[in-house]
């Protein structure tokens, strides 16, 4: 289980609306509103304990699951 860093909702990896990478950590977001808010102010919401270390070496700002 992961926690959306914007709203705090707990969700499974496969149920995430989007995954946004920020400074080597993937953050799982539940909806377009949370994704937009995170992308607007990533420093406000980024907490590595809520994400998962990025596995791929290539840079991807976000990807849909």
HTML snippet that shows the backbone in 3Dmol.js (N, CA, C, O; Angstrom):
<script src="https://3Dmol.org/build/3Dmol-min.js"></script>
<div id="view" style="width:600px;height:400px;position:relative"></div>
<script>
const pdb = `
ATOM      1  N   UNK A   1       0.844  -1.189   0.000  1.00  0.00           N
ATOM      2  CA  UNK A   1       0.000   0.000   0.000  1.00  0.00           C
ATOM      3  C   UNK A   1       0.885   1.248   0.000  1.00  0.00           C
ATOM      4  O   UNK A   1       1.947   1.290   0.622  1.00  0.00           O
ATOM      5  N   UNK A   2       0.411   2.244  -0.712  1.00  0.00           N
ATOM      6  CA  UNK A   2       1.089   3.530  -0.768  1.00  0.00           C
ATOM      7  C   UNK A   2       0.104   4.599  -0.320  1.00  0.00           C
ATOM      8  O   UNK A   2      -1.106   4.376  -0.289  1.00  0.00           O
ATOM      9  N   UNK A   3       0.636   5.748   0.021  1.00  0.00           N
ATOM     10  CA  UNK A   3      -0.206   6.852   0.461  1.00  0.00           C
ATOM     11  C   UNK A   3      -0.022   8.019  -0.499  1.00  0.00           C
ATOM     12  O   UNK A   3       1.101   8.417  -0.806  1.00  0.00           O
ATOM     13  N   UNK A   4      -1.144   8.562  -0.968  1.00  0.00           N
ATOM     14  CA  UNK A   4      -1.111   9.748  -1.815  1.00  0.00           C
ATOM     15  C   UNK A   4      -0.558  10.890  -0.966  1.00  0.00           C
ATOM     16  O   UNK A   4      -1.128  11.196   0.081  1.00  0.00           O
ATOM     17  N   UNK A   5       0.543  11.533  -1.389  1.00  0.00           N
ATOM     18  CA  UNK A   5       1.147  12.579  -0.561  1.00  0.00           C
ATOM     19  C   UNK A   5       0.328  13.869  -0.478  1.00  0.00           C
ATOM     20  O   UNK A   5       0.582  14.702   0.391  1.00  0.00           O
ATOM     21  N   UNK A   6      -0.639  14.043  -1.360  1.00  0.00           N
ATOM     22  CA  UNK A   6      -1.443  15.270  -1.359  1.00  0.00           C
ATOM     23  C   UNK A   6      -2.641  15.135  -0.424  1.00  0.00           C
ATOM     24  O   UNK A   6      -2.828  15.962   0.469  1.00  0.00           O
ATOM     25  N   UNK A   7      -3.459  14.087  -0.628  1.00  0.00           N
ATOM     26  CA  UNK A   7      -4.691  13.959   0.164  1.00  0.00           C
ATOM     27  C   UNK A   7      -4.586  12.936   1.289  1.00  0.00           C
ATOM     28  O   UNK A   7      -5.432  12.912   2.183  1.00  0.00           O
ATOM     29  N   UNK A   8      -3.559  12.089   1.254  1.00  0.00           N
ATOM     30  CA  UNK A   8      -3.375  11.101   2.315  1.00  0.00           C
ATOM     31  C   UNK A   8      -4.090   9.787   2.086  1.00  0.00           C
ATOM     32  O   UNK A   8      -3.976   8.875   2.905  1.00  0.00           O
ATOM     33  N   UNK A   9      -4.831   9.664   0.984  1.00  0.00           N
ATOM     34  CA  UNK A   9      -5.564   8.436   0.701  1.00  0.00           C
ATOM     35  C   UNK A   9      -4.590   7.280   0.497  1.00  0.00           C
ATOM     36  O   UNK A   9      -3.562   7.439  -0.160  1.00  0.00           O
ATOM     37  N   UNK A  10      -4.916   6.117   1.060  1.00  0.00           N
ATOM     38  CA  UNK A  10      -4.091   4.923   0.885  1.00  0.00           C
ATOM     39  C   UNK A  10      -4.593   4.180  -0.343  1.00  0.00           C
ATOM     40  O   UNK A  10      -5.797   4.006  -0.527  1.00  0.00           O
ATOM     41  N   UNK A  11      -3.649   3.740  -1.192  1.00  0.00           N
ATOM     42  CA  UNK A  11      -4.038   3.056  -2.411  1.00  0.00           C
ATOM     43  C   UNK A  11      -2.999   2.027  -2.819  1.00  0.00           C
ATOM     44  O   UNK A  11      -1.821   2.139  -2.479  1.00  0.00           O
ATOM     45  N   UNK A  12      -3.453   1.029  -3.549  1.00  0.00           N
ATOM     46  CA  UNK A  12      -2.565   0.015  -4.099  1.00  0.00           C
ATOM     47  C   UNK A  12      -1.885   0.572  -5.337  1.00  0.00           C
ATOM     48  O   UNK A  12      -2.421   1.453  -6.009  1.00  0.00           O
ATOM     49  N   UNK A  13      -0.709   0.056  -5.633  1.00  0.00           N
ATOM     50  CA  UNK A  13       0.063   0.494  -6.796  1.00  0.00           C
ATOM     51  C   UNK A  13      -0.792   0.456  -8.071  1.00  0.00           C
ATOM     52  O   UNK A  13      -0.772   1.414  -8.844  1.00  0.00           O
ATOM     53  N   UNK A  14      -1.516  -0.595  -8.300  1.00  0.00           N
ATOM     54  CA  UNK A  14      -2.319  -0.762  -9.504  1.00  0.00           C
ATOM     55  C   UNK A  14      -3.538   0.131  -9.574  1.00  0.00           C
ATOM     56  O   UNK A  14      -4.106   0.292 -10.654  1.00  0.00           O
ATOM     57  N   UNK A  15      -3.957   0.708  -8.486  1.00  0.00           N
ATOM     58  CA  UNK A  15      -5.144   1.576  -8.455  1.00  0.00           C
ATOM     59  C   UNK A  15      -4.796   3.058  -8.570  1.00  0.00           C
ATOM     60  O   UNK A  15      -5.694   3.898  -8.622  1.00  0.00           O
ATOM     61  N   UNK A  16      -3.515   3.389  -8.610  1.00  0.00           N
ATOM     62  CA  UNK A  16      -3.099   4.791  -8.689  1.00  0.00           C
ATOM     63  C   UNK A  16      -3.492   5.391 -10.033  1.00  0.00           C
ATOM     64  O   UNK A  16      -3.385   4.737 -11.070  1.00  0.00           O
ATOM     65  N   UNK A  17      -3.947   6.639 -10.004  1.00  0.00           N
ATOM     66  CA  UNK A  17      -4.265   7.369 -11.235  1.00  0.00           C
ATOM     67  C   UNK A  17      -2.983   7.631 -12.016  1.00  0.00           C
ATOM     68  O   UNK A  17      -2.954   7.470 -13.236  1.00  0.00           O
ATOM     69  N   UNK A  18      -1.927   8.035 -11.320  1.00  0.00           N
ATOM     70  CA  UNK A  18      -0.651   8.358 -11.954  1.00  0.00           C
ATOM     71  C   UNK A  18       0.481   8.155 -10.967  1.00  0.00           C
ATOM     72  O   UNK A  18       0.278   8.128  -9.753  1.00  0.00           O
ATOM     73  N   UNK A  19       1.681   8.014 -11.518  1.00  0.00           N
ATOM     74  CA  UNK A  19       2.893   7.929 -10.714  1.00  0.00           C
ATOM     75  C   UNK A  19       3.786   9.079 -11.178  1.00  0.00           C
ATOM     76  O   UNK A  19       4.109   9.191 -12.361  1.00  0.00           O
ATOM     77  N   UNK A  20       4.174   9.917 -10.244  1.00  0.00           N
ATOM     78  CA  UNK A  20       5.032  11.054 -10.561  1.00  0.00           C
ATOM     79  C   UNK A  20       6.387  10.836  -9.905  1.00  0.00           C
ATOM     80  O   UNK A  20       6.465  10.532  -8.714  1.00  0.00           O
ATOM     81  N   UNK A  21       7.453  10.992 -10.682  1.00  0.00           N
ATOM     82  CA  UNK A  21       8.811  10.849 -10.165  1.00  0.00           C
ATOM     83  C   UNK A  21       9.328  12.218  -9.761  1.00  0.00           C
ATOM     84  O   UNK A  21       9.214  13.183 -10.516  1.00  0.00           O
ATOM     85  N   UNK A  22       9.895  12.296  -8.568  1.00  0.00           N
ATOM     86  CA  UNK A  22      10.499  13.540  -8.085  1.00  0.00           C
ATOM     87  C   UNK A  22      11.748  13.176  -7.296  1.00  0.00           C
ATOM     88  O   UNK A  22      11.672  12.490  -6.276  1.00  0.00           O
ATOM     89  N   UNK A  23      12.884  13.633  -7.770  1.00  0.00           N
ATOM     90  CA  UNK A  23      14.170  13.419  -7.118  1.00  0.00           C
ATOM     91  C   UNK A  23      14.422  11.946  -6.774  1.00  0.00           C
ATOM     92  O   UNK A  23      14.828  11.616  -5.660  1.00  0.00           O
ATOM     93  N   UNK A  24      14.170  11.069  -7.757  1.00  0.00           N
ATOM     94  CA  UNK A  24      14.472   9.660  -7.594  1.00  0.00           C
ATOM     95  C   UNK A  24      13.460   8.852  -6.804  1.00  0.00           C
ATOM     96  O   UNK A  24      13.725   7.702  -6.456  1.00  0.00           O
ATOM     97  N   UNK A  25      12.304   9.437  -6.516  1.00  0.00           N
ATOM     98  CA  UNK A  25      11.255   8.731  -5.777  1.00  0.00           C
ATOM     99  C   UNK A  25       9.959   8.802  -6.578  1.00  0.00           C
ATOM    100  O   UNK A  25       9.582   9.869  -7.062  1.00  0.00           O
ATOM    101  N   UNK A  26       9.275   7.662  -6.716  1.00  0.00           N
ATOM    102  CA  UNK A  26       7.970   7.606  -7.371  1.00  0.00           C
ATOM    103  C   UNK A  26       6.882   7.852  -6.335  1.00  0.00           C
ATOM    104  O   UNK A  26       6.870   7.226  -5.275  1.00  0.00           O
ATOM    105  N   UNK A  27       5.968   8.769  -6.648  1.00  0.00           N
ATOM    106  CA  UNK A  27       4.830   9.065  -5.780  1.00  0.00           C
ATOM    107  C   UNK A  27       3.556   8.631  -6.483  1.00  0.00           C
ATOM    108  O   UNK A  27       3.358   8.933  -7.659  1.00  0.00           O
ATOM    109  N   UNK A  28       2.691   7.921  -5.764  1.00  0.00           N
ATOM    110  CA  UNK A  28       1.460   7.372  -6.308  1.00  0.00           C
ATOM    111  C   UNK A  28       0.316   8.317  -5.954  1.00  0.00           C
ATOM    112  O   UNK A  28       0.092   8.640  -4.787  1.00  0.00           O
ATOM    113  N   UNK A  29      -0.406   8.755  -6.993  1.00  0.00           N
ATOM    114  CA  UNK A  29      -1.460   9.756  -6.818  1.00  0.00           C
ATOM    115  C   UNK A  29      -2.808   9.180  -7.225  1.00  0.00           C
ATOM    116  O   UNK A  29      -2.908   8.436  -8.201  1.00  0.00           O
ATOM    117  N   UNK A  30      -3.847   9.532  -6.464  1.00  0.00           N
ATOM    118  CA  UNK A  30      -5.152   8.897  -6.626  1.00  0.00           C
ATOM    119  C   UNK A  30      -6.033   9.502  -7.711  1.00  0.00           C
ATOM    120  O   UNK A  30      -6.932   8.823  -8.205  1.00  0.00           O
ATOM    121  N   UNK A  31      -5.806  10.756  -8.099  1.00  0.00           N
ATOM    122  CA  UNK A  31      -6.720  11.410  -9.036  1.00  0.00           C
ATOM    123  C   UNK A  31      -6.017  12.562  -9.766  1.00  0.00           C
ATOM    124  O   UNK A  31      -4.926  12.973  -9.370  1.00  0.00           O
ATOM    125  N   UNK A  32      -6.641  13.081 -10.830  1.00  0.00           N
ATOM    126  CA  UNK A  32      -6.035  14.195 -11.568  1.00  0.00           C
ATOM    127  C   UNK A  32      -5.801  15.440 -10.705  1.00  0.00           C
ATOM    128  O   UNK A  32      -4.811  16.145 -10.900  1.00  0.00           O
ATOM    129  N   UNK A  33      -6.692  15.714  -9.761  1.00  0.00           N
ATOM    130  CA  UNK A  33      -6.526  16.889  -8.899  1.00  0.00           C
ATOM    131  C   UNK A  33      -5.264  16.764  -8.054  1.00  0.00           C
ATOM    132  O   UNK A  33      -4.494  17.718  -7.948  1.00  0.00           O
ATOM    133  N   UNK A  34      -5.046  15.604  -7.455  1.00  0.00           N
ATOM    134  CA  UNK A  34      -3.849  15.393  -6.633  1.00  0.00           C
ATOM    135  C   UNK A  34      -2.587  15.423  -7.490  1.00  0.00           C
ATOM    136  O   UNK A  34      -1.552  15.937  -7.065  1.00  0.00           O
ATOM    137  N   UNK A  35      -2.677  14.867  -8.704  1.00  0.00           N
ATOM    138  CA  UNK A  35      -1.529  14.902  -9.604  1.00  0.00           C
ATOM    139  C   UNK A  35      -1.168  16.346  -9.952  1.00  0.00           C
ATOM    140  O   UNK A  35       0.005  16.716  -9.910  1.00  0.00           O
ATOM    141  N   UNK A  36      -2.157  17.157 -10.294  1.00  0.00           N
ATOM    142  CA  UNK A  36      -1.901  18.558 -10.649  1.00  0.00           C
ATOM    143  C   UNK A  36      -1.322  19.330  -9.472  1.00  0.00           C
ATOM    144  O   UNK A  36      -0.395  20.122  -9.643  1.00  0.00           O
ATOM    145  N   UNK A  37      -1.859  19.105  -8.286  1.00  0.00           N
ATOM    146  CA  UNK A  37      -1.371  19.793  -7.091  1.00  0.00           C
ATOM    147  C   UNK A  37       0.071  19.386  -6.780  1.00  0.00           C
ATOM    148  O   UNK A  37       0.900  20.235  -6.453  1.00  0.00           O
ATOM    149  N   UNK A  38       0.366  18.092  -6.882  1.00  0.00           N
ATOM    150  CA  UNK A  38       1.731  17.629  -6.629  1.00  0.00           C
ATOM    151  C   UNK A  38       2.700  18.236  -7.641  1.00  0.00           C
ATOM    152  O   UNK A  38       3.773  18.709  -7.268  1.00  0.00           O
ATOM    153  N   UNK A  39       2.325  18.225  -8.911  1.00  0.00           N
ATOM    154  CA  UNK A  39       3.193  18.775  -9.953  1.00  0.00           C
ATOM    155  C   UNK A  39       3.376  20.283  -9.812  1.00  0.00           C
ATOM    156  O   UNK A  39       4.413  20.814 -10.208  1.00  0.00           O
ATOM    157  N   UNK A  40       2.394  20.976  -9.259  1.00  0.00           N
ATOM    158  CA  UNK A  40       2.485  22.420  -9.044  1.00  0.00           C
ATOM    159  C   UNK A  40       3.482  22.753  -7.924  1.00  0.00           C
ATOM    160  O   UNK A  40       4.243  23.714  -8.038  1.00  0.00           O
ATOM    161  N   UNK A  41       3.477  21.969  -6.854  1.00  0.00           N
ATOM    162  CA  UNK A  41       4.332  22.221  -5.688  1.00  0.00           C
ATOM    163  C   UNK A  41       4.953  20.925  -5.157  1.00  0.00           C
ATOM    164  O   UNK A  41       4.622  20.496  -4.052  1.00  0.00           O
ATOM    165  N   UNK A  42       5.842  20.299  -5.923  1.00  0.00           N
ATOM    166  CA  UNK A  42       6.376  19.002  -5.474  1.00  0.00           C
ATOM    167  C   UNK A  42       7.156  19.079  -4.164  1.00  0.00           C
ATOM    168  O   UNK A  42       7.128  18.130  -3.380  1.00  0.00           O
ATOM    169  N   UNK A  43       7.838  20.167  -3.915  1.00  0.00           N
ATOM    170  CA  UNK A  43       8.605  20.268  -2.655  1.00  0.00           C
ATOM    171  C   UNK A  43       7.697  20.272  -1.429  1.00  0.00           C
ATOM    172  O   UNK A  43       8.095  19.817  -0.356  1.00  0.00           O
ATOM    173  N   UNK A  44       6.495  20.776  -1.584  1.00  0.00           N
ATOM    174  CA  UNK A  44       5.549  20.817  -0.464  1.00  0.00           C
ATOM    175  C   UNK A  44       5.084  19.410  -0.075  1.00  0.00           C
ATOM    176  O   UNK A  44       4.882  19.124   1.105  1.00  0.00           O
ATOM    177  N   UNK A  45       4.916  18.543  -1.064  1.00  0.00           N
ATOM    178  CA  UNK A  45       4.323  17.228  -0.824  1.00  0.00           C
ATOM    179  C   UNK A  45       5.315  16.065  -0.823  1.00  0.00           C
ATOM    180  O   UNK A  45       5.016  15.005  -0.273  1.00  0.00           O
ATOM    181  N   UNK A  46       6.472  16.244  -1.420  1.00  0.00           N
ATOM    182  CA  UNK A  46       7.418  15.142  -1.557  1.00  0.00           C
ATOM    183  C   UNK A  46       8.019  14.748  -0.207  1.00  0.00           C
ATOM    184  O   UNK A  46       8.726  15.527   0.432  1.00  0.00           O
ATOM    185  N   UNK A  47       7.719  13.531   0.201  1.00  0.00           N
ATOM    186  CA  UNK A  47       8.307  12.933   1.401  1.00  0.00           C
ATOM    187  C   UNK A  47       8.673  11.502   1.004  1.00  0.00           C
ATOM    188  O   UNK A  47       7.788  10.678   0.774  1.00  0.00           O
ATOM    189  N   UNK A  48       9.968  11.205   0.923  1.00  0.00           N
ATOM    190  CA  UNK A  48      10.396   9.884   0.427  1.00  0.00           C
ATOM    191  C   UNK A  48       9.741   8.691   1.113  1.00  0.00           C
ATOM    192  O   UNK A  48       9.582   7.643   0.487  1.00  0.00           O
ATOM    193  N   UNK A  49       9.361   8.819   2.367  1.00  0.00           N
ATOM    194  CA  UNK A  49       8.725   7.687   3.057  1.00  0.00           C
ATOM    195  C   UNK A  49       7.337   7.370   2.492  1.00  0.00           C
ATOM    196  O   UNK A  49       6.813   6.284   2.738  1.00  0.00           O
ATOM    197  N   UNK A  50       6.733   8.293   1.744  1.00  0.00           N
ATOM    198  CA  UNK A  50       5.425   8.050   1.136  1.00  0.00           C
ATOM    199  C   UNK A  50       5.538   7.484  -0.271  1.00  0.00           C
ATOM    200  O   UNK A  50       4.535   7.078  -0.858  1.00  0.00           O
ATOM    201  N   UNK A  51       6.729   7.451  -0.810  1.00  0.00           N
ATOM    202  CA  UNK A  51       6.927   6.965  -2.173  1.00  0.00           C
ATOM    203  C   UNK A  51       7.743   5.698  -2.215  1.00  0.00           C
ATOM    204  O   UNK A  51       7.910   4.990  -1.221  1.00  0.00           O
ATOM    205  N   UNK A  52       8.243   5.443  -3.402  1.00  0.00           N
ATOM    206  CA  UNK A  52       9.041   4.251  -3.648  1.00  0.00           C
ATOM    207  C   UNK A  52      10.213   4.669  -4.528  1.00  0.00           C
ATOM    208  O   UNK A  52      10.031   5.412  -5.492  1.00  0.00           O
ATOM    209  N   UNK A  53      11.395   4.204  -4.208  1.00  0.00           N
ATOM    210  CA  UNK A  53      12.568   4.581  -4.988  1.00  0.00           C
ATOM    211  C   UNK A  53      12.357   4.213  -6.451  1.00  0.00           C
ATOM    212  O   UNK A  53      11.918   3.107  -6.764  1.00  0.00           O
ATOM    213  N   UNK A  54      12.674   5.147  -7.341  1.00  0.00           N
ATOM    214  CA  UNK A  54      12.503   4.935  -8.773  1.00  0.00           C
ATOM    215  C   UNK A  54      13.384   3.792  -9.235  1.00  0.00           C
ATOM    216  O   UNK A  54      14.559   3.720  -8.876  1.00  0.00           O
ATOM    217  N   UNK A  55      12.817   2.898 -10.031  1.00  0.00           N
ATOM    218  CA  UNK A  55      13.549   1.727 -10.499  1.00  0.00           C
ATOM    219  C   UNK A  55      14.280   1.986 -11.806  1.00  0.00           C
ATOM    220  O   UNK A  55      15.385   1.481 -12.004  1.00  0.00           O
ATOM    221  N   UNK A  56      13.688   2.757 -12.694  1.00  0.00           N
ATOM    222  CA  UNK A  56      14.296   3.002 -14.001  1.00  0.00           C
ATOM    223  C   UNK A  56      15.324   4.108 -13.910  1.00  0.00           C
ATOM    224  O   UNK A  56      15.191   5.022 -13.097  1.00  0.00           O
ATOM    225  N   UNK A  57      16.352   4.028 -14.744  1.00  0.00           N
ATOM    226  CA  UNK A  57      17.388   5.050 -14.783  1.00  0.00           C
ATOM    227  C   UNK A  57      16.981   6.234 -15.643  1.00  0.00           C
ATOM    228  O   UNK A  57      17.417   7.355 -15.385  1.00  0.00           O
ATOM    229  N   UNK A  58      16.148   6.010 -16.670  1.00  0.00           N
ATOM    230  CA  UNK A  58      15.744   7.107 -17.538  1.00  0.00           C
ATOM    231  C   UNK A  58      14.748   8.011 -16.823  1.00  0.00           C
ATOM    232  O   UNK A  58      13.938   7.543 -16.022  1.00  0.00           O
ATOM    233  N   UNK A  59      14.810   9.291 -17.111  1.00  0.00           N
ATOM    234  CA  UNK A  59      13.949  10.265 -16.434  1.00  0.00           C
ATOM    235  C   UNK A  59      12.563  10.273 -17.063  1.00  0.00           C
ATOM    236  O   UNK A  59      12.436  10.444 -18.275  1.00  0.00           O
ATOM    237  N   UNK A  60      11.532  10.090 -16.259  1.00  0.00           N
ATOM    238  CA  UNK A  60      10.147  10.195 -16.692  1.00  0.00           C
ATOM    239  C   UNK A  60       9.420  11.035 -15.659  1.00  0.00           C
ATOM    240  O   UNK A  60       9.272  10.598 -14.518  1.00  0.00           O
ATOM    241  N   UNK A  61       8.959  12.230 -16.020  1.00  0.00           N
ATOM    242  CA  UNK A  61       8.308  13.085 -15.029  1.00  0.00           C
ATOM    243  C   UNK A  61       7.049  12.442 -14.433  1.00  0.00           C
ATOM    244  O   UNK A  61       6.777  12.629 -13.247  1.00  0.00           O
ATOM    245  N   UNK A  62       6.283  11.696 -15.220  1.00  0.00           N
ATOM    246  CA  UNK A  62       5.165  10.922 -14.686  1.00  0.00           C
ATOM    247  C   UNK A  62       4.781   9.870 -15.707  1.00  0.00           C
ATOM    248  O   UNK A  62       5.101   9.984 -16.890  1.00  0.00           O
ATOM    249  N   UNK A  63       4.102   8.863 -15.241  1.00  0.00           N
ATOM    250  CA  UNK A  63       3.594   7.838 -16.163  1.00  0.00           C
ATOM    251  C   UNK A  63       2.269   7.327 -15.623  1.00  0.00           C
ATOM    252  O   UNK A  63       2.061   7.230 -14.414  1.00  0.00           O
ATOM    253  N   UNK A  64       1.400   7.010 -16.533  1.00  0.00           N
ATOM    254  CA  UNK A  64       0.116   6.418 -16.163  1.00  0.00           C
ATOM    255  C   UNK A  64       0.298   4.927 -15.960  1.00  0.00           C
ATOM    256  O   UNK A  64       1.082   4.281 -16.657  1.00  0.00           O
ATOM    257  N   UNK A  65      -0.428   4.394 -15.007  1.00  0.00           N
ATOM    258  CA  UNK A  65      -0.376   2.946 -14.787  1.00  0.00           C
ATOM    259  C   UNK A  65      -1.418   2.256 -15.618  1.00  0.00           C
ATOM    260  O   UNK A  65      -1.534   1.031 -15.571  1.00  0.00           O
TER     261      UNK A  65
END
`;
const viewer = $3Dmol.createViewer("view");
viewer.addModel(pdb, "pdb");
viewer.setStyle({}, {cartoon: {color: "spectrum"}});
viewer.zoomTo();
viewer.render();
</script>
